[in-house]
Amino acid sequence: MSRFVRWTAAAAAALLLAGCSGGSSDDGSGEGKGGGTSAAPSSGGGSALPGSLTSQKLDWSRCEAGSDSPAPGSGWQCATLKVPLDYAEPDGETIGLALIRSKATGDQSKRIGSLLFNFGGPGGSGVSMMPSYGDIVGELHERYDLVSWDPRGIAASEGVRCRQDKAIQAAESVDATPDDAAEEAAYFKDATDFGKGCEKAAGKLMSHVSTTDTARDMDLMRQVLGDRKTHYFGISYGTELGGVYAHLFPENVGRVVLDAVVDPGADTVGHAKNQARGFQRALNDYLKSTGQDPKQGSRKIVALLKRIDAKPLPASGGRRLTQTLALTGIVLPLYSKQGWPTLTSALKAAEKGDGSELLALADGYNERDTSGHYGTTTHSQRVISCLDDKQRPTVEETRKRLPEFEKISPVFGDFMGWDTAGWCHDWPVAGQYDTPEVSAPGAEPVLVVGNTGDPATPYEGARRMADELGKSVGVQLTWKGEGHGAYGSGSDCVDSTVNEYLLDGKVPEDGKVCAS
């Protein structure tokens, strides 16, 4: 079972193809140059952090290859930041967070500071993603050090692996839209087993990987990097993280961009409905682009999925395409309009009885390589989101809601409805909130960017985020486009507006619309 991940379209594009100083000197001392005023102390309502953490010196050095990614070029440096395991005990045990940076390329006298990036998930590795995003933000790189990190519980920062490869592949046979009592039992047993595997792998970290924990890590990062304010670019889930940070540390908010916005007012069920609505909307746009009526095209896909549910399709390598894998394969190309031709080819092949292309797309989404090794993005995503989300919908509640989900999306509704009950079923750790608090009174203006054709984080969430950040804080920019996210997706209007805000502090009028 794999919930649809909320990550940047660039990351999804990389998967489709498959199917490090803010404010510090050259020696990494944390002493700012070019606008590097002394870092403000952290507040955020937590216990004061010891000097051993706030004054630590980062040992920047050449980055090494990761377990699933090659070493980046020589312009990138990596280091490890020590943070408290538990912020309620700041003098206690620490864990290490992997950081990556590339120093500002322009005139150092015009350098603004660090620009932190989170690319979404939760579960995505910033250390792996940041170098590939560098070209997209080349203009920003002239005046900012580009900095990202693997948040706690992810990849090189105490990353959690809840299952080994053979068990992951075996679980792919579990039907994520159960049709009878036996399939329901298997579905929920798989969820229980996965939670136990996460608990065994994570240990005491299991209770300390929340979005709130990571927001506090960000403010410690700001201090160690030597920045007075946090300048931040959050994409997809990274917008939720940015909103939580702004709420905890409004006085430390600098220039903050939130793109592909998660609706902060949506609970577990609300998020599932939003994603069902968003992916169906994107699928409708895709079907229109091929000359099909969206309703008829959706019915055709539903019929295909039902046939696959009854009899999985043969695929390359002796594997078989199940209904759940087929749906996953359909989802991935919807993250970006560039993926639409791939989806057309895969659906045509499936209609002819060959599941290889959809399976390859599903493998890309699930981070499965040709050797059968799987990545762990969805493992970390589940550990983090189930610690954040308090809601635990029951089987009975879910069954009652299924018609509502199916009305929202005939293709994705059933999957998203069942996911609300299965994702955190029998989870070993209680969740923390129904919805995140993002109000940030007194903060500097935050630029909130929404895309009307976004499948994973529907456009409506951007207005909600802007409103909840507060009057004169949340400023909304709209792009009438397609795909997950707006910046770097082909709109000169969006890119120039964001760049002017981040580079010059020019805040656009709230409600500005970019038609192209």
C-alpha positions in Angstrom: 0.0 0.0 0.0 1.4 3.4 -1.0 -0.2 6.7 -0.3 0.2 9.3 -3.1 3.3 11.3 -2.1 3.2 15.1 -2.0 6.5 16.0 -3.6 7.8 18.3 -6.2 7.0 17.6 -9.9 10.8 17.6 -10.6 11.2 14.6 -8.3 8.3 12.9 -10.0 9.8 13.6 -13.3 13.0 12.0 -12.2 11.1 8.9 -11.2 9.3 9.0 -14.5 12.7 9.0 -16.3 13.8 6.1 -14.1 10.5 3.8 -15.2 25.5 23.1 1.3 26.2 27.5 3.8 23.6 29.9 4.5 25.3 32.7 6.3 28.6 31.0 6.9 32.2 31.8 5.9 34.4 29.6 3.7 35.6 27.6 6.7 32.0 26.7 7.6 32.3 28.6 10.9 28.8 30.1 10.8 30.1 33.6 10.7 28.0 35.5 8.1 29.2 37.5 5.1 27.2 39.9 2.9 24.1 40.4 5.0 25.2 37.9 7.6 24.0 39.7 10.7 24.2 37.6 13.8 21.7 34.8 14.1 18.7 35.5 16.4 18.1 32.9 19.2 15.4 30.4 18.8 12.0 30.7 20.6 9.0 28.9 19.4 7.7 28.1 22.8 10.2 25.3 23.4 13.0 24.8 26.0 16.1 26.9 25.4 18.7 25.0 23.4 22.2 24.5 24.8 25.2 26.4 23.4 26.7 23.0 22.4 24.0 22.9 19.7 23.4 26.5 18.8 27.2 27.2 18.5 28.2 24.0 16.8 30.5 24.3 13.8 29.6 22.4 10.7 32.4 20.4 9.0 31.6 21.0 5.4 33.3 18.6 3.0 32.9 17.0 -0.5 29.7 15.0 -0.7 29.9 11.3 -1.1 27.5 9.1 -3.1 24.4 8.0 -1.3 22.9 4.5 -1.2 20.5 5.4 -4.1 22.2 8.5 -5.6 25.6 9.4 -7.1 27.9 12.0 -5.6 27.0 15.5 -6.8 29.6 17.8 -8.4 32.4 19.6 -6.7 30.2 22.7 -6.1 28.3 20.9 -3.5 29.4 20.3 0.1 27.8 18.2 2.9 27.9 18.3 6.7 26.0 16.8 9.6 24.0 19.0 12.0 23.4 17.7 15.6 19.8 18.2 16.8 18.0 17.0 20.0 16.2 13.7 19.6 13.6 15.2 21.9 13.1 18.9 22.1 11.6 18.5 25.6 15.0 17.3 26.6 17.4 19.6 24.7 20.4 18.6 26.8 19.7 14.9 26.2 20.5 12.6 23.3 21.2 14.0 19.9 20.8 12.7 16.3 22.5 13.8 13.1 20.9 15.5 10.2 22.5 15.3 6.7 22.9 18.8 5.1 24.0 19.8 1.6 24.8 23.3 0.3 26.3 25.1 -2.7 27.6 28.6 -1.9 26.2 31.7 -3.7 27.8 32.1 -7.1 27.6 35.8 -7.4 29.2 38.9 -5.8 29.5 38.0 -2.1 28.8 41.6 -1.1 25.3 41.1 -2.5 24.7 37.7 -0.9 21.4 37.5 1.0 22.0 34.3 3.1 20.9 30.7 3.0 17.8 29.6 1.1 16.5 26.3 2.6 14.6 23.9 0.4 12.2 21.1 1.3 10.9 19.2 -1.8 8.0 17.4 -0.2 6.8 13.9 0.8 7.1 13.8 3.7 10.0 11.4 3.0 11.9 13.0 0.2 15.7 13.4 0.5 16.8 17.0 0.2 20.4 15.9 0.0 19.7 13.8 -3.1 17.2 16.3 -4.7 19.0 19.6 -4.2 21.7 19.3 -6.8 19.3 18.3 -9.6 17.2 21.4 -8.7 20.1 23.7 -8.8 19.7 24.6 -12.5 16.1 25.5 -12.0 17.0 28.1 -9.3 20.2 29.3 -11.0 19.2 33.0 -10.7 18.5 32.6 -7.0 21.8 30.8 -6.6 23.7 33.9 -7.5 22.7 35.6 -4.2 21.8 32.6 -1.9 23.6 29.6 -0.6 21.3 26.8 -1.7 20.8 24.5 1.3 18.7 21.4 1.8 18.7 18.5 4.2 17.3 15.0 4.9 14.8 15.7 7.7 14.8 13.4 10.7 13.7 9.8 9.8 14.6 10.2 6.2 17.5 8.8 4.1 20.9 9.8 5.6 19.2 11.4 8.7 18.4 8.2 10.7 16.2 7.0 7.7 13.7 4.4 8.6 13.3 1.2 6.5 10.2 -0.7 7.7 10.5 -3.6 5.3 13.1 -5.4 3.3 12.8 -5.7 -0.5 11.3 -9.2 -0.6 8.6 -8.3 1.9 7.8 -5.1 -0.1 7.4 -7.0 -3.3 5.2 -9.6 -1.6 3.0 -6.9 -0.2 2.3 -5.6 -3.7 -0.2 -8.5 -4.1 -2.3 -7.0 -1.3 -5.4 -5.3 -2.8 -5.6 -1.7 -1.6 -9.3 -1.6 -2.6 -10.6 -4.7 -0.9 -13.7 -6.3 -2.3 -14.5 -8.9 0.3 -13.9 -10.0 3.9 -10.7 -11.9 3.0 -9.2 -9.0 1.1 -10.1 -6.6 3.9 -8.4 -8.9 6.5 -5.3 -9.1 4.3 -5.3 -5.3 3.8 -5.4 -4.4 7.5 -3.0 -7.2 8.5 -0.5 -5.8 6.1 -1.0 -2.3 7.7 -0.4 -3.7 11.2 2.7 -5.6 10.1 4.1 -2.5 8.4 3.6 -0.5 11.6 5.4 -3.1 13.6 8.3 -3.1 11.2 8.5 0.7 11.4 8.5 0.5 15.2 11.2 -2.1 15.3 13.4 -0.1 12.8 12.9 3.4 14.3 12.9 2.6 18.0 12.6 5.7 20.1 12.9 7.9 17.0 9.4 6.8 16.1 7.9 9.4 18.5 10.2 12.3 17.4 9.8 12.6 13.6 6.9 15.0 13.5 6.6 18.0 11.3 6.8 20.1 14.5 10.2 18.4 15.3 11.5 19.2 11.8 10.3 22.8 12.0 12.4 23.2 15.2 15.3 21.6 13.4 15.0 24.3 10.8 15.3 27.0 13.4 18.4 25.4 14.9 19.8 25.1 11.4 19.2 28.8 10.9 21.2 29.7 13.9 24.1 27.4 13.1 24.2 28.7 9.5 24.4 32.2 10.9 21.2 33.6 9.5 19.1 36.2 11.3 16.0 35.2 9.3 14.9 31.9 7.7 14.6 32.2 3.9 12.8 29.1 2.7 11.3 27.5 -0.4 8.9 24.7 0.5 7.2 22.6 -2.2 4.2 20.3 -1.7 4.5 18.8 1.9 7.2 21.4 2.3 4.5 24.0 2.4 2.9 22.4 5.5 6.4 22.3 7.1 6.8 26.0 6.2 3.4 26.9 7.7 4.2 25.1 10.9 7.6 26.8 11.1 6.0 30.2 10.5 3.6 29.5 13.4 6.3 28.5 15.8 8.8 31.2 14.8 7.0 34.1 13.2 9.7 36.6 14.3 12.3 34.5 12.4 10.4 34.3 9.1 12.3 35.9 6.2 11.4 35.5 2.6 9.3 32.3 2.4 7.8 30.7 -0.7 5.2 27.9 -0.4 4.5 26.3 -3.8 2.0 23.4 -4.5 0.3 24.0 -1.2 -1.1 21.4 1.2 -4.5 22.6 2.6 -3.8 23.3 6.3 -7.5 23.0 7.1 -7.9 19.5 5.8 -7.8 16.6 8.2 -6.9 13.0 7.2 -10.2 12.5 5.4 -10.1 15.9 3.9 -6.6 15.4 2.5 -7.8 12.1 0.9 -10.7 13.8 -0.7 -8.5 16.7 -1.9 -6.1 14.2 -3.6 -8.9 12.2 -5.1 -10.4 15.5 -6.5 -7.0 16.7 -7.7 -5.9 13.6 -9.5 -9.3 13.2 -11.1 -9.1 16.8 -12.2 -5.7 16.2 -13.7 -6.9 13.0 -15.4 -9.8 14.8 -16.9 -7.5 17.4 -18.3 -5.2 14.7 -19.7 -8.2 12.9 -21.3 -9.4 16.2 -22.9 -5.9 16.6 -24.4 -6.3 13.3 -26.1 -9.7 14.2 -27.5 -11.7 12.0 -25.1 -14.7 13.0 -23.1 -13.5 12.9 -19.4 -16.5 10.9 -18.2 -16.2 8.3 -20.9 -12.5 8.1 -20.6 -12.7 7.6 -16.9 -15.3 4.9 -17.3 -12.9 3.1 -19.7 -10.1 3.3 -17.2 -12.3 2.0 -14.4 -13.3 -0.9 -16.6 -9.6 -1.6 -17.3 -8.8 -1.6 -13.6 -11.7 -3.9 -12.8 -10.4 -6.4 -15.4 -6.9 -6.2 -13.9 -8.4 -6.7 -10.4 -10.0 -9.9 -11.6 -7.0 -11.0 -13.5 -3.6 -9.3 -13.2 -1.8 -8.6 -16.5 1.5 -10.2 -17.4 4.4 -7.9 -17.4 8.2 -8.0 -18.2 10.4 -10.1 -16.0 7.7 -12.6 -15.2 6.0 -10.2 -12.9 2.3 -9.3 -12.9 0.5 -6.0 -12.9 -2.1 -5.8 -10.1 -4.9 -3.3 -9.9 -3.1 -1.3 -7.2 0.1 -1.2 -9.2 -1.8 -0.2 -12.3 -3.4 2.7 -10.4 0.0 3.8 -9.1 1.3 3.7 -12.7 -1.5 6.0 -13.8 -0.8 8.4 -11.0 2.9 9.1 -11.7 2.5 10.7 -15.2 -0.2 13.0 -13.8 2.4 14.9 -11.7 3.6 16.6 -14.8 2.1 17.4 -18.2 5.4 16.0 -19.7 4.3 12.6 -18.5 1.0 12.5 -20.4 2.4 10.9 -23.6 3.9 8.1 -21.5 0.5 7.5 -19.9 -1.1 7.2 -23.3 1.4 4.5 -24.3 1.0 2.6 -21.1 -2.8 2.6 -21.2 -2.8 1.4 -24.8 -0.4 -1.4 -23.9 -2.6 -2.4 -20.9 -5.7 -2.5 -23.1 -3.9 -4.9 -25.3 -3.1 -7.1 -22.3 0.5 -6.0 -21.6 1.1 -4.6 -18.2 4.8 -3.9 -18.6 4.6 -0.1 -19.2 2.2 0.6 -16.3 4.3 -1.6 -14.1 7.5 0.3 -15.0 5.7 3.5 -14.0 4.6 2.0 -10.7 8.1 0.8 -10.1 9.4 4.4 -10.7 6.8 5.7 -8.2 7.7 3.0 -5.7 11.5 3.6 -6.2 12.1 0.0 -7.4 15.2 -0.4 -9.4 16.0 -3.1 -12.0 17.6 -5.3 -9.3 14.5 -5.3 -7.2 15.7 -2.9 -4.6 13.1 -0.4 -3.2 13.6 3.1 -1.8 12.2 4.2 1.5 10.4 7.5 0.7 7.0 6.0 1.5 8.3 4.3 4.7 9.4 7.7 6.1 6.3 9.3 4.8 4.1 6.9 6.8 6.2 7.2 10.0 6.0 11.0 9.8 2.4 11.5 8.7 1.0 8.9 11.2 2.8 10.8 14.0 1.4 14.1 12.8 -2.2 12.9 12.1 -4.4 12.2 15.0 -7.4 10.8 13.1 -7.7 7.0 12.8 -10.9 6.4 10.7 -12.5 3.0 11.4 -13.4 0.4 8.8 -17.1 1.1 9.4 -16.7 4.9 8.9 -14.7 4.2 5.8 -17.2 1.9 4.2 -19.9 4.6 4.7 -17.7 7.2 3.1 -16.8 5.2 0.0 -19.7 6.3 -2.2 -18.7 9.9 -1.4 -15.2 9.2 -2.5 -16.3 7.4 -5.6 -18.5 10.4 -6.5 -15.5 12.7 -6.2 -13.4 10.4 -8.4 -14.5 7.3 -10.2 -10.9 6.3 -10.8 -9.1 7.3 -7.6 -11.9 7.6 -5.0 -12.0 4.0 -3.9 -8.3 3.8 -3.3 -8.2 7.1 -1.4 -11.2 6.2 0.7 -9.7 2.9 1.9 -6.4 4.6 2.4 -7.9 6.8 5.2 -8.5 3.6 7.2 -5.4 1.6 6.2 -2.6 4.1 6.3 -2.3 4.5 10.0 -4.3 1.4 11.0 -3.1 -0.1 14.4 -0.2 2.4 14.4 2.1 2.0 17.4 2.3 5.8 18.1 -0.6 8.2 18.6 -0.9 11.2 16.3 -0.5 14.8 17.4 -3.2 16.9 15.7 -6.2 16.9 13.5 -4.8 19.8 11.4 -1.6 21.8 11.7 -1.6 25.2 13.2 -0.1 27.7 10.7 -1.2 31.1 11.9 1.8 33.4 12.0 0.8 36.9 13.4 3.6 39.4 13.0 5.5 37.4 10.4 6.9 39.0 7.2 4.8 38.3 4.1 4.8 34.7 2.9 4.3 34.1 -0.9 1.8 31.2 -1.4 1.7 29.8 -4.9 -1.2 27.7 -6.3 -1.6 25.9 -9.6 -5.1 25.4 -10.9 -4.2 22.1 -12.5 -2.2 20.6 -9.5 -3.1 16.9 -9.0 -1.5 16.2 -5.7 -2.2 19.4 -3.8 -5.3 20.9 -5.4 -5.4 24.7 -6.0 -8.0 25.4 -3.2 -5.4 24.7 -0.5 -3.3 27.8 -1.5 -6.1 30.2 -0.6 -6.7 28.4 2.6 -3.0 28.5 3.5 -2.8 32.2 2.7 -5.9 32.9 4.9 -4.7 30.9 7.8 -1.2 32.4 7.8 -3.1 35.6 8.6 -3.9 39.0 7.3 -1.0 40.8 5.7 1.1 37.6 6.0 -0.3 35.1 3.4 0.0 36.5 -0.1 -1.4 34.3 -2.9 -0.1 33.9 -6.4 -2.1 31.8 -8.9 -0.9 30.0 -12.0 -3.4 28.7 -14.5 -1.3 25.6 -15.4 -0.9 21.9 -15.2 1.2 19.7 -13.0 2.4 19.6 -9.4 3.8 22.9 -8.5 4.3 26.2 -10.5 7.8 27.5 -10.1 10.1 26.2 -12.8 7.2 24.7 -14.8 7.3 27.0 -17.8 5.6 30.2 -16.6 7.8 33.3 -16.9 5.2 35.2 -14.9 5.5 32.8 -12.0 9.2 32.5 -12.1 9.8 36.3 -12.3 7.3 37.0 -9.5 8.9 34.5 -7.2 12.5 35.7 -8.1 11.6 39.3 -7.5 10.2 38.4 -4.1 13.2 36.3 -3.0 15.9 38.5 -4.5 14.5 42.0 -4.0 11.8 41.6 -1.4 9.1 42.8 -3.8 5.8 41.4 -2.6 3.2 41.0 -5.3 -0.4 42.0 -4.9 -2.4 39.3 -3.1 -4.4 37.5 -5.7 -2.1 38.0 -8.6 -2.9 35.6 -11.5 -0.4 34.3 -14.1 -2.3 33.0 -17.1 0.8 31.5 -18.6 
